[in-house]
Amino acid sequence: MQVYIYHRNFPKDPRWMKFGLVDGMWLLELAHTICEFYGLYYLTVSRYGDPTVFLAFTPEVAALPFFDGLIAMLGGCHSTWTVTP
C-alpha cells in the first residue's frame, strides 16, 4: 500500500528512484518476510520437538541479516537523497 501511495503522490521523482530504489526495497522486504516466516515455520512446526534443529542455522534464517543490511542501506540512501538539496 505504501509503495502505491508513493507512486501516486510523487510522479515526478526520477525513474531510478521509483522503480529501482522504492520497488527494489519493497521486493527485498518481501523476500525478508518470506524467509523469516519460512524459517519460523520450519523451526516451530516442521521440526517440532527436535532440539538439534537449533544447532545450525537454515539458509533462510542465515539470509536475514543480509536482507536487513540491504534494506537499511537503501533506506539510508533514500533519506539522504530526499534531504540533500
PyMOL Python script that loads the backbone (N, CA, C, O; Angstrom):
from pymol import cmd

cmd.read_pdbstr("""\
ATOM      1  N   MET A   1       0.818  -1.182   0.000  1.00  0.00           N
ATOM      2  CA  MET A   1       0.000   0.000   0.000  1.00  0.00           C
ATOM      3  C   MET A   1       0.874   1.262   0.000  1.00  0.00           C
ATOM      4  O   MET A   1       0.573   2.224  -0.706  1.00  0.00           O
ATOM      5  N   GLN A   2       1.951   1.257   0.789  1.00  0.00           N
ATOM      6  CA  GLN A   2       2.819   2.431   0.841  1.00  0.00           C
ATOM      7  C   GLN A   2       3.498   2.690  -0.504  1.00  0.00           C
ATOM      8  O   GLN A   2       3.679   3.843  -0.897  1.00  0.00           O
ATOM      9  N   VAL A   3       3.869   1.638  -1.197  1.00  0.00           N
ATOM     10  CA  VAL A   3       4.521   1.803  -2.500  1.00  0.00           C
ATOM     11  C   VAL A   3       3.536   2.406  -3.489  1.00  0.00           C
ATOM     12  O   VAL A   3       3.906   3.280  -4.273  1.00  0.00           O
ATOM     13  N   TYR A   4       2.296   1.957  -3.465  1.00  0.00           N
ATOM     14  CA  TYR A   4       1.266   2.509  -4.349  1.00  0.00           C
ATOM     15  C   TYR A   4       1.051   3.989  -4.063  1.00  0.00           C
ATOM     16  O   TYR A   4       0.977   4.800  -4.986  1.00  0.00           O
ATOM     17  N   ILE A   5       0.951   4.341  -2.779  1.00  0.00           N
ATOM     18  CA  ILE A   5       0.742   5.741  -2.402  1.00  0.00           C
ATOM     19  C   ILE A   5       1.947   6.584  -2.813  1.00  0.00           C
ATOM     20  O   ILE A   5       1.784   7.710  -3.281  1.00  0.00           O
ATOM     21  N   TYR A   6       3.157   6.044  -2.640  1.00  0.00           N
ATOM     22  CA  TYR A   6       4.357   6.768  -3.064  1.00  0.00           C
ATOM     23  C   TYR A   6       4.310   7.052  -4.564  1.00  0.00           C
ATOM     24  O   TYR A   6       4.540   8.183  -4.990  1.00  0.00           O
ATOM     25  N   HIS A   7       4.014   6.032  -5.362  1.00  0.00           N
ATOM     26  CA  HIS A   7       3.979   6.222  -6.815  1.00  0.00           C
ATOM     27  C   HIS A   7       2.897   7.219  -7.217  1.00  0.00           C
ATOM     28  O   HIS A   7       3.074   7.978  -8.169  1.00  0.00           O
ATOM     29  N   ARG A   8       1.800   7.220  -6.510  1.00  0.00           N
ATOM     30  CA  ARG A   8       0.703   8.129  -6.835  1.00  0.00           C
ATOM     31  C   ARG A   8       1.013   9.566  -6.413  1.00  0.00           C
ATOM     32  O   ARG A   8       0.668  10.506  -7.129  1.00  0.00           O
ATOM     33  N   ASN A   9       1.661   9.746  -5.257  1.00  0.00           N
ATOM     34  CA  ASN A   9       1.893  11.089  -4.734  1.00  0.00           C
ATOM     35  C   ASN A   9       3.166  11.756  -5.261  1.00  0.00           C
ATOM     36  O   ASN A   9       3.286  12.980  -5.197  1.00  0.00           O
ATOM     37  N   PHE A  10       4.104  10.985  -5.772  1.00  0.00           N
ATOM     38  CA  PHE A  10       5.359  11.558  -6.246  1.00  0.00           C
ATOM     39  C   PHE A  10       5.649  11.119  -7.683  1.00  0.00           C
ATOM     40  O   PHE A  10       6.620  10.402  -7.923  1.00  0.00           O
ATOM     41  N   PRO A  11       4.823  11.537  -8.635  1.00  0.00           N
ATOM     42  CA  PRO A  11       5.019  11.084 -10.020  1.00  0.00           C
ATOM     43  C   PRO A  11       6.240  11.703 -10.697  1.00  0.00           C
ATOM     44  O   PRO A  11       6.701  11.184 -11.714  1.00  0.00           O
ATOM     45  N   LYS A  12       6.773  12.800 -10.157  1.00  0.00           N
ATOM     46  CA  LYS A  12       7.901  13.472 -10.801  1.00  0.00           C
ATOM     47  C   LYS A  12       9.257  13.006 -10.286  1.00  0.00           C
ATOM     48  O   LYS A  12      10.286  13.495 -10.752  1.00  0.00           O
ATOM     49  N   ASP A  13       9.285  12.082  -9.347  1.00  0.00           N
ATOM     50  CA  ASP A  13      10.565  11.543  -8.884  1.00  0.00           C
ATOM     51  C   ASP A  13      11.254  10.805 -10.030  1.00  0.00           C
ATOM     52  O   ASP A  13      10.589  10.271 -10.918  1.00  0.00           O
ATOM     53  N   PRO A  14      12.576  10.776 -10.008  1.00  0.00           N
ATOM     54  CA  PRO A  14      13.297  10.076 -11.088  1.00  0.00           C
ATOM     55  C   PRO A  14      12.898   8.600 -11.169  1.00  0.00           C
ATOM     56  O   PRO A  14      12.556   7.969 -10.169  1.00  0.00           O
ATOM     57  N   ARG A  15      12.955   8.082 -12.383  1.00  0.00           N
ATOM     58  CA  ARG A  15      12.557   6.680 -12.595  1.00  0.00           C
ATOM     59  C   ARG A  15      13.420   5.713 -11.797  1.00  0.00           C
ATOM     60  O   ARG A  15      12.915   4.712 -11.289  1.00  0.00           O
ATOM     61  N   TRP A  16      14.735   6.000 -11.678  1.00  0.00           N
ATOM     62  CA  TRP A  16      15.614   5.100 -10.940  1.00  0.00           C
ATOM     63  C   TRP A  16      15.213   5.037  -9.473  1.00  0.00           C
ATOM     64  O   TRP A  16      15.381   4.006  -8.822  1.00  0.00           O
ATOM     65  N   MET A  17      14.675   6.159  -8.945  1.00  0.00           N
ATOM     66  CA  MET A  17      14.259   6.145  -7.550  1.00  0.00           C
ATOM     67  C   MET A  17      12.945   5.383  -7.386  1.00  0.00           C
ATOM     68  O   MET A  17      12.780   4.599  -6.452  1.00  0.00           O
ATOM     69  N   LYS A  18      12.023   5.627  -8.302  1.00  0.00           N
ATOM     70  CA  LYS A  18      10.716   4.963  -8.183  1.00  0.00           C
ATOM     71  C   LYS A  18      10.821   3.461  -8.396  1.00  0.00           C
ATOM     72  O   LYS A  18      10.347   2.672  -7.579  1.00  0.00           O
ATOM     73  N   PHE A  19      11.441   3.076  -9.495  1.00  0.00           N
ATOM     74  CA  PHE A  19      11.433   1.662  -9.856  1.00  0.00           C
ATOM     75  C   PHE A  19      12.645   0.900  -9.332  1.00  0.00           C
ATOM     76  O   PHE A  19      12.570  -0.312  -9.129  1.00  0.00           O
ATOM     77  N   GLY A  20      13.736   1.578  -9.115  1.00  0.00           N
ATOM     78  CA  GLY A  20      14.923   0.906  -8.614  1.00  0.00           C
ATOM     79  C   GLY A  20      14.971   0.875  -7.100  1.00  0.00           C
ATOM     80  O   GLY A  20      15.075  -0.189  -6.490  1.00  0.00           O
ATOM     81  N   LEU A  21      14.895   2.046  -6.502  1.00  0.00           N
ATOM     82  CA  LEU A  21      15.082   2.140  -5.061  1.00  0.00           C
ATOM     83  C   LEU A  21      13.837   1.727  -4.285  1.00  0.00           C
ATOM     84  O   LEU A  21      13.915   0.851  -3.424  1.00  0.00           O
ATOM     85  N   VAL A  22      12.707   2.331  -4.569  1.00  0.00           N
ATOM     86  CA  VAL A  22      11.494   2.067  -3.783  1.00  0.00           C
ATOM     87  C   VAL A  22      10.949   0.667  -4.077  1.00  0.00           C
ATOM     88  O   VAL A  22      10.663  -0.093  -3.151  1.00  0.00           O
ATOM     89  N   ASP A  23      10.806   0.328  -5.341  1.00  0.00           N
ATOM     90  CA  ASP A  23      10.292  -1.002  -5.672  1.00  0.00           C
ATOM     91  C   ASP A  23      11.292  -2.095  -5.307  1.00  0.00           C
ATOM     92  O   ASP A  23      10.901  -3.186  -4.891  1.00  0.00           O
ATOM     93  N   GLY A  24      12.588  -1.800  -5.463  1.00  0.00           N
ATOM     94  CA  GLY A  24      13.610  -2.758  -5.063  1.00  0.00           C
ATOM     95  C   GLY A  24      13.576  -3.014  -3.564  1.00  0.00           C
ATOM     96  O   GLY A  24      13.727  -4.152  -3.119  1.00  0.00           O
ATOM     97  N   MET A  25      13.378  -1.952  -2.784  1.00  0.00           N
ATOM     98  CA  MET A  25      13.292  -2.128  -1.343  1.00  0.00           C
ATOM     99  C   MET A  25      12.044  -2.935  -0.983  1.00  0.00           C
ATOM    100  O   MET A  25      12.079  -3.763  -0.072  1.00  0.00           O
ATOM    101  N   TRP A  26      10.964  -2.697  -1.683  1.00  0.00           N
ATOM    102  CA  TRP A  26       9.744  -3.452  -1.415  1.00  0.00           C
ATOM    103  C   TRP A  26       9.962  -4.942  -1.710  1.00  0.00           C
ATOM    104  O   TRP A  26       9.502  -5.796  -0.952  1.00  0.00           O
ATOM    105  N   LEU A  27      10.648  -5.249  -2.788  1.00  0.00           N
ATOM    106  CA  LEU A  27      10.935  -6.650  -3.108  1.00  0.00           C
ATOM    107  C   LEU A  27      11.871  -7.281  -2.081  1.00  0.00           C
ATOM    108  O   LEU A  27      11.701  -8.446  -1.721  1.00  0.00           O
ATOM    109  N   LEU A  28      12.863  -6.517  -1.604  1.00  0.00           N
ATOM    110  CA  LEU A  28      13.737  -7.035  -0.556  1.00  0.00           C
ATOM    111  C   LEU A  28      12.959  -7.275   0.739  1.00  0.00           C
ATOM    112  O   LEU A  28      13.184  -8.273   1.423  1.00  0.00           O
ATOM    113  N   GLU A  29      12.057  -6.373   1.073  1.00  0.00           N
ATOM    114  CA  GLU A  29      11.215  -6.563   2.263  1.00  0.00           C
ATOM    115  C   GLU A  29      10.350  -7.815   2.111  1.00  0.00           C
ATOM    116  O   GLU A  29      10.159  -8.560   3.072  1.00  0.00           O
ATOM    117  N   LEU A  30       9.831  -8.042   0.911  1.00  0.00           N
ATOM    118  CA  LEU A  30       9.026  -9.233   0.663  1.00  0.00           C
ATOM    119  C   LEU A  30       9.858 -10.496   0.829  1.00  0.00           C
ATOM    120  O   LEU A  30       9.412 -11.456   1.459  1.00  0.00           O
ATOM    121  N   ALA A  31      11.066 -10.503   0.268  1.00  0.00           N
ATOM    122  CA  ALA A  31      11.952 -11.664   0.410  1.00  0.00           C
ATOM    123  C   ALA A  31      12.333 -11.886   1.868  1.00  0.00           C
ATOM    124  O   ALA A  31      12.407 -13.027   2.323  1.00  0.00           O
ATOM    125  N   HIS A  32      12.572 -10.809   2.599  1.00  0.00           N
ATOM    126  CA  HIS A  32      12.903 -10.899   4.018  1.00  0.00           C
ATOM    127  C   HIS A  32      11.747 -11.522   4.795  1.00  0.00           C
ATOM    128  O   HIS A  32      11.958 -12.399   5.633  1.00  0.00           O
ATOM    129  N   THR A  33      10.542 -11.075   4.520  1.00  0.00           N
ATOM    130  CA  THR A  33       9.360 -11.610   5.217  1.00  0.00           C
ATOM    131  C   THR A  33       9.152 -13.079   4.897  1.00  0.00           C
ATOM    132  O   THR A  33       8.826 -13.864   5.788  1.00  0.00           O
ATOM    133  N   ILE A  34       9.333 -13.464   3.644  1.00  0.00           N
ATOM    134  CA  ILE A  34       9.167 -14.865   3.256  1.00  0.00           C
ATOM    135  C   ILE A  34      10.201 -15.737   3.970  1.00  0.00           C
ATOM    136  O   ILE A  34       9.860 -16.790   4.507  1.00  0.00           O
ATOM    137  N   CYS A  35      11.455 -15.304   3.977  1.00  0.00           N
ATOM    138  CA  CYS A  35      12.496 -16.085   4.668  1.00  0.00           C
ATOM    139  C   CYS A  35      12.222 -16.177   6.158  1.00  0.00           C
ATOM    140  O   CYS A  35      12.412 -17.229   6.769  1.00  0.00           O
ATOM    141  N   GLU A  36      11.778 -15.082   6.734  1.00  0.00           N
ATOM    142  CA  GLU A  36      11.510 -15.061   8.167  1.00  0.00           C
ATOM    143  C   GLU A  36      10.380 -16.019   8.539  1.00  0.00           C
ATOM    144  O   GLU A  36      10.514 -16.798   9.483  1.00  0.00           O
ATOM    145  N   PHE A  37       9.286 -15.967   7.815  1.00  0.00           N
ATOM    146  CA  PHE A  37       8.164 -16.837   8.141  1.00  0.00           C
ATOM    147  C   PHE A  37       8.439 -18.296   7.811  1.00  0.00           C
ATOM    148  O   PHE A  37       7.979 -19.188   8.523  1.00  0.00           O
ATOM    149  N   TYR A  38       9.181 -18.549   6.740  1.00  0.00           N
ATOM    150  CA  TYR A  38       9.528 -19.934   6.433  1.00  0.00           C
ATOM    151  C   TYR A  38      10.452 -20.500   7.508  1.00  0.00           C
ATOM    152  O   TYR A  38      10.272 -21.633   7.955  1.00  0.00           O
ATOM    153  N   GLY A  39      11.443 -19.705   7.920  1.00  0.00           N
ATOM    154  CA  GLY A  39      12.337 -20.155   8.978  1.00  0.00           C
ATOM    155  C   GLY A  39      11.601 -20.409  10.278  1.00  0.00           C
ATOM    156  O   GLY A  39      11.877 -21.391  10.968  1.00  0.00           O
ATOM    157  N   LEU A  40      10.670 -19.538  10.618  1.00  0.00           N
ATOM    158  CA  LEU A  40       9.872 -19.726  11.828  1.00  0.00           C
ATOM    159  C   LEU A  40       9.010 -20.982  11.727  1.00  0.00           C
ATOM    160  O   LEU A  40       8.907 -21.740  12.692  1.00  0.00           O
ATOM    161  N   TYR A  41       8.392 -21.207  10.572  1.00  0.00           N
ATOM    162  CA  TYR A  41       7.563 -22.393  10.371  1.00  0.00           C
ATOM    163  C   TYR A  41       8.409 -23.662  10.469  1.00  0.00           C
ATOM    164  O   TYR A  41       8.005 -24.646  11.089  1.00  0.00           O
ATOM    165  N   TYR A  42       9.588 -23.622   9.846  1.00  0.00           N
ATOM    166  CA  TYR A  42      10.472 -24.788   9.861  1.00  0.00           C
ATOM    167  C   TYR A  42      10.911 -25.124  11.284  1.00  0.00           C
ATOM    168  O   TYR A  42      10.922 -26.290  11.679  1.00  0.00           O
ATOM    169  N   LEU A  43      11.270 -24.102  12.045  1.00  0.00           N
ATOM    170  CA  LEU A  43      11.754 -24.341  13.408  1.00  0.00           C
ATOM    171  C   LEU A  43      10.654 -24.774  14.372  1.00  0.00           C
ATOM    172  O   LEU A  43      10.894 -25.599  15.254  1.00  0.00           O
ATOM    173  N   THR A  44       9.466 -24.232  14.215  1.00  0.00           N
ATOM    174  CA  THR A  44       8.416 -24.483  15.210  1.00  0.00           C
ATOM    175  C   THR A  44       7.395 -25.535  14.801  1.00  0.00           C
ATOM    176  O   THR A  44       6.733 -26.106  15.668  1.00  0.00           O
ATOM    177  N   VAL A  45       7.249 -25.807  13.520  1.00  0.00           N
ATOM    178  CA  VAL A  45       6.227 -26.763  13.078  1.00  0.00           C
ATOM    179  C   VAL A  45       6.870 -28.005  12.459  1.00  0.00           C
ATOM    180  O   VAL A  45       6.606 -29.126  12.891  1.00  0.00           O
ATOM    181  N   SER A  46       7.706 -27.802  11.453  1.00  0.00           N
ATOM    182  CA  SER A  46       8.281 -28.951  10.749  1.00  0.00           C
ATOM    183  C   SER A  46       9.201 -29.782  11.639  1.00  0.00           C
ATOM    184  O   SER A  46       9.204 -31.010  11.547  1.00  0.00           O
ATOM    185  N   ARG A  47       9.968 -29.138  12.484  1.00  0.00           N
ATOM    186  CA  ARG A  47      10.924 -29.843  13.341  1.00  0.00           C
ATOM    187  C   ARG A  47      10.520 -29.755  14.814  1.00  0.00           C
ATOM    188  O   ARG A  47      11.379 -29.686  15.693  1.00  0.00           O
ATOM    189  N   TYR A  48       9.234 -29.757  15.075  1.00  0.00           N
ATOM    190  CA  TYR A  48       8.726 -29.648  16.446  1.00  0.00           C
ATOM    191  C   TYR A  48       9.271 -30.784  17.314  1.00  0.00           C
ATOM    192  O   TYR A  48       9.222 -31.949  16.919  1.00  0.00           O
ATOM    193  N   GLY A  49       9.786 -30.445  18.484  1.00  0.00           N
ATOM    194  CA  GLY A  49      10.282 -31.436  19.414  1.00  0.00           C
ATOM    195  C   GLY A  49      11.695 -31.911  19.155  1.00  0.00           C
ATOM    196  O   GLY A  49      12.194 -32.766  19.887  1.00  0.00           O
ATOM    197  N   ASP A  50      12.354 -31.387  18.141  1.00  0.00           N
ATOM    198  CA  ASP A  50      13.724 -31.797  17.816  1.00  0.00           C
ATOM    199  C   ASP A  50      14.689 -30.705  18.277  1.00  0.00           C
ATOM    200  O   ASP A  50      14.834 -29.694  17.589  1.00  0.00           O
ATOM    201  N   PRO A  51      15.349 -30.879  19.414  1.00  0.00           N
ATOM    202  CA  PRO A  51      16.226 -29.813  19.922  1.00  0.00           C
ATOM    203  C   PRO A  51      17.491 -29.621  19.090  1.00  0.00           C
ATOM    204  O   PRO A  51      18.165 -28.601  19.237  1.00  0.00           O
ATOM    205  N   THR A  52      17.827 -30.565  18.227  1.00  0.00           N
ATOM    206  CA  THR A  52      19.038 -30.413  17.412  1.00  0.00           C
ATOM    207  C   THR A  52      18.854 -29.399  16.287  1.00  0.00           C
ATOM    208  O   THR A  52      19.826 -29.016  15.636  1.00  0.00           O
ATOM    209  N   VAL A  53      17.637 -28.967  16.056  1.00  0.00           N
ATOM    210  CA  VAL A  53      17.389 -28.005  14.987  1.00  0.00           C
ATOM    211  C   VAL A  53      18.054 -26.657  15.301  1.00  0.00           C
ATOM    212  O   VAL A  53      18.325 -25.875  14.390  1.00  0.00           O
ATOM    213  N   PHE A  54      18.312 -26.388  16.574  1.00  0.00           N
ATOM    214  CA  PHE A  54      18.913 -25.112  16.958  1.00  0.00           C
ATOM    215  C   PHE A  54      20.438 -25.117  16.919  1.00  0.00           C
ATOM    216  O   PHE A  54      21.069 -24.118  17.266  1.00  0.00           O
ATOM    217  N   LEU A  55      21.028 -26.216  16.504  1.00  0.00           N
ATOM    218  CA  LEU A  55      22.485 -26.293  16.443  1.00  0.00           C
ATOM    219  C   LEU A  55      23.070 -25.621  15.208  1.00  0.00           C
ATOM    220  O   LEU A  55      24.247 -25.261  15.201  1.00  0.00           O
ATOM    221  N   ALA A  56      22.272 -25.449  14.177  1.00  0.00           N
ATOM    222  CA  ALA A  56      22.747 -24.807  12.947  1.00  0.00           C
ATOM    223  C   ALA A  56      21.634 -23.941  12.362  1.00  0.00           C
ATOM    224  O   ALA A  56      20.447 -24.228  12.518  1.00  0.00           O
ATOM    225  N   PHE A  57      22.054 -22.875  11.687  1.00  0.00           N
ATOM    226  CA  PHE A  57      21.084 -22.006  11.022  1.00  0.00           C
ATOM    227  C   PHE A  57      20.671 -22.620   9.691  1.00  0.00           C
ATOM    228  O   PHE A  57      21.491 -23.219   8.996  1.00  0.00           O
ATOM    229  N   THR A  58      19.400 -22.469   9.341  1.00  0.00           N
ATOM    230  CA  THR A  58      18.961 -22.836   8.000  1.00  0.00           C
ATOM    231  C   THR A  58      19.371 -21.706   7.057  1.00  0.00           C
ATOM    232  O   THR A  58      19.600 -20.589   7.521  1.00  0.00           O
ATOM    233  N   PRO A  59      19.469 -21.954   5.766  1.00  0.00           N
ATOM    234  CA  PRO A  59      19.853 -20.876   4.835  1.00  0.00           C
ATOM    235  C   PRO A  59      18.896 -19.687   4.871  1.00  0.00           C
ATOM    236  O   PRO A  59      19.311 -18.544   4.681  1.00  0.00           O
ATOM    237  N   GLU A  60      17.626 -19.958   5.114  1.00  0.00           N
ATOM    238  CA  GLU A  60      16.653 -18.869   5.155  1.00  0.00           C
ATOM    239  C   GLU A  60      16.911 -17.950   6.337  1.00  0.00           C
ATOM    240  O   GLU A  60      16.857 -16.728   6.205  1.00  0.00           O
ATOM    241  N   VAL A  61      17.194 -18.541   7.494  1.00  0.00           N
ATOM    242  CA  VAL A  61      17.462 -17.738   8.687  1.00  0.00           C
ATOM    243  C   VAL A  61      18.818 -17.034   8.548  1.00  0.00           C
ATOM    244  O   VAL A  61      18.970 -15.899   8.999  1.00  0.00           O
ATOM    245  N   ALA A  62      19.787 -17.685   7.938  1.00  0.00           N
ATOM    246  CA  ALA A  62      21.104 -17.077   7.751  1.00  0.00           C
ATOM    247  C   ALA A  62      21.041 -15.898   6.782  1.00  0.00           C
ATOM    248  O   ALA A  62      21.900 -15.019   6.846  1.00  0.00           O
ATOM    249  N   ALA A  63      20.059 -15.850   5.893  1.00  0.00           N
ATOM    250  CA  ALA A  63      19.934 -14.757   4.926  1.00  0.00           C
ATOM    251  C   ALA A  63      19.306 -13.510   5.535  1.00  0.00           C
ATOM    252  O   ALA A  63      19.381 -12.440   4.932  1.00  0.00           O
ATOM    253  N   LEU A  64      18.699 -13.610   6.693  1.00  0.00           N
ATOM    254  CA  LEU A  64      18.002 -12.468   7.281  1.00  0.00           C
ATOM    255  C   LEU A  64      18.916 -11.272   7.554  1.00  0.00           C
ATOM    256  O   LEU A  64      18.531 -10.151   7.224  1.00  0.00           O
ATOM    257  N   PRO A  65      20.107 -11.449   8.140  1.00  0.00           N
ATOM    258  CA  PRO A  65      20.975 -10.267   8.329  1.00  0.00           C
ATOM    259  C   PRO A  65      21.406  -9.622   7.014  1.00  0.00           C
ATOM    260  O   PRO A  65      21.596  -8.407   6.958  1.00  0.00           O
ATOM    261  N   PHE A  66      21.559 -10.414   5.966  1.00  0.00           N
ATOM    262  CA  PHE A  66      21.897  -9.867   4.650  1.00  0.00           C
ATOM    263  C   PHE A  66      20.780  -8.951   4.156  1.00  0.00           C
ATOM    264  O   PHE A  66      21.042  -7.837   3.702  1.00  0.00           O
ATOM    265  N   PHE A  67      19.536  -9.420   4.245  1.00  0.00           N
ATOM    266  CA  PHE A  67      18.402  -8.589   3.833  1.00  0.00           C
ATOM    267  C   PHE A  67      18.276  -7.358   4.723  1.00  0.00           C
ATOM    268  O   PHE A  67      17.978  -6.272   4.227  1.00  0.00           O
ATOM    269  N   ASP A  68      18.496  -7.508   6.032  1.00  0.00           N
ATOM    270  CA  ASP A  68      18.440  -6.366   6.939  1.00  0.00           C
ATOM    271  C   ASP A  68      19.431  -5.286   6.523  1.00  0.00           C
ATOM    272  O   ASP A  68      19.088  -4.104   6.483  1.00  0.00           O
ATOM    273  N   GLY A  69      20.663  -5.694   6.214  1.00  0.00           N
ATOM    274  CA  GLY A  69      21.680  -4.734   5.806  1.00  0.00           C
ATOM    275  C   GLY A  69      21.340  -4.024   4.510  1.00  0.00           C
ATOM    276  O   GLY A  69      21.504  -2.808   4.404  1.00  0.00           O
ATOM    277  N   LEU A  70      20.869  -4.772   3.523  1.00  0.00           N
ATOM    278  CA  LEU A  70      20.498  -4.151   2.242  1.00  0.00           C
ATOM    279  C   LEU A  70      19.332  -3.182   2.402  1.00  0.00           C
ATOM    280  O   LEU A  70      19.343  -2.093   1.827  1.00  0.00           O
ATOM    281  N   ILE A  71      18.341  -3.569   3.169  1.00  0.00           N
ATOM    282  CA  ILE A  71      17.177  -2.708   3.366  1.00  0.00           C
ATOM    283  C   ILE A  71      17.572  -1.439   4.111  1.00  0.00           C
ATOM    284  O   ILE A  71      17.119  -0.351   3.757  1.00  0.00           O
ATOM    285  N   ALA A  72      18.409  -1.563   5.134  1.00  0.00           N
ATOM    286  CA  ALA A  72      18.866  -0.383   5.875  1.00  0.00           C
ATOM    287  C   ALA A  72      19.692   0.535   4.990  1.00  0.00           C
ATOM    288  O   ALA A  72      19.557   1.756   5.070  1.00  0.00           O
ATOM    289  N   MET A  73      20.555  -0.041   4.138  1.00  0.00           N
ATOM    290  CA  MET A  73      21.367   0.762   3.240  1.00  0.00           C
ATOM    291  C   MET A  73      20.487   1.526   2.245  1.00  0.00           C
ATOM    292  O   MET A  73      20.695   2.717   2.014  1.00  0.00           O
ATOM    293  N   LEU A  74      19.510   0.838   1.663  1.00  0.00           N
ATOM    294  CA  LEU A  74      18.627   1.504   0.708  1.00  0.00           C
ATOM    295  C   LEU A  74      17.784   2.581   1.380  1.00  0.00           C
ATOM    296  O   LEU A  74      17.537   3.634   0.792  1.00  0.00           O
ATOM    297  N   GLY A  75      17.347   2.325   2.597  1.00  0.00           N
ATOM    298  CA  GLY A  75      16.591   3.337   3.336  1.00  0.00           C
ATOM    299  C   GLY A  75      17.436   4.559   3.628  1.00  0.00           C
ATOM    300  O   GLY A  75      16.955   5.688   3.527  1.00  0.00           O
ATOM    301  N   GLY A  76      18.697   4.345   3.991  1.00  0.00           N
ATOM    302  CA  GLY A  76      19.606   5.464   4.215  1.00  0.00           C
ATOM    303  C   GLY A  76      19.879   6.245   2.942  1.00  0.00           C
ATOM    304  O   GLY A  76      19.945   7.474   2.964  1.00  0.00           O
ATOM    305  N   CYS A  77      20.039   5.536   1.834  1.00  0.00           N
ATOM    306  CA  CYS A  77      20.248   6.214   0.542  1.00  0.00           C
ATOM    307  C   CYS A  77      19.043   7.049   0.159  1.00  0.00           C
ATOM    308  O   CYS A  77      19.192   8.173  -0.320  1.00  0.00           O
ATOM    309  N   HIS A  78      17.867   6.518   0.363  1.00  0.00           N
ATOM    310  CA  HIS A  78      16.651   7.262   0.025  1.00  0.00           C
ATOM    311  C   HIS A  78      16.513   8.496   0.898  1.00  0.00           C
ATOM    312  O   HIS A  78      16.171   9.570   0.405  1.00  0.00           O
ATOM    313  N   SER A  79      16.776   8.350   2.196  1.00  0.00           N
ATOM    314  CA  SER A  79      16.695   9.501   3.103  1.00  0.00           C
ATOM    315  C   SER A  79      17.715  10.556   2.731  1.00  0.00           C
ATOM    316  O   SER A  79      17.407  11.748   2.746  1.00  0.00           O
ATOM    317  N   THR A  80      18.932  10.135   2.395  1.00  0.00           N
ATOM    318  CA  THR A  80      19.978  11.074   2.006  1.00  0.00           C
ATOM    319  C   THR A  80      19.590  11.803   0.735  1.00  0.00           C
ATOM    320  O   THR A  80      19.807  13.010   0.623  1.00  0.00           O
ATOM    321  N   TRP A  81      19.025  11.095  -0.217  1.00  0.00           N
ATOM    322  CA  TRP A  81      18.640  11.719  -1.490  1.00  0.00           C
ATOM    323  C   TRP A  81      17.533  12.732  -1.278  1.00  0.00           C
ATOM    324  O   TRP A  81      17.559  13.800  -1.891  1.00  0.00           O
ATOM    325  N   THR A  82      16.564  12.434  -0.434  1.00  0.00           N
ATOM    326  CA  THR A  82      15.437  13.348  -0.268  1.00  0.00           C
ATOM    327  C   THR A  82      15.782  14.543   0.612  1.00  0.00           C
ATOM    328  O   THR A  82      15.130  15.580   0.499  1.00  0.00           O
ATOM    329  N   VAL A  83      16.788  14.437   1.487  1.00  0.00           N
ATOM    330  CA  VAL A  83      17.125  15.526   2.393  1.00  0.00           C
ATOM    331  C   VAL A  83      18.125  16.494   1.771  1.00  0.00           C
ATOM    332  O   VAL A  83      18.021  17.703   1.979  1.00  0.00           O
ATOM    333  N   THR A  84      19.089  15.987   1.014  1.00  0.00           N
ATOM    334  CA  THR A  84      20.117  16.859   0.453  1.00  0.00           C
ATOM    335  C   THR A  84      19.559  17.682  -0.698  1.00  0.00           C
ATOM    336  O   THR A  84      18.745  17.202  -1.487  1.00  0.00           O
ATOM    337  N   PRO A  85      20.013  18.936  -0.782  1.00  0.00           N
ATOM    338  CA  PRO A  85      19.486  19.797  -1.874  1.00  0.00           C
ATOM    339  C   PRO A  85      20.094  19.482  -3.216  1.00  0.00           C
ATOM    340  O   PRO A  85      19.751  20.117  -4.213  1.00  0.00           O
TER     341      PRO A  85
END
""", "prot")
cmd.dss("prot")
cmd.show_as("cartoon", "prot")
cmd.util.cbc("prot")
cmd.orient("prot")
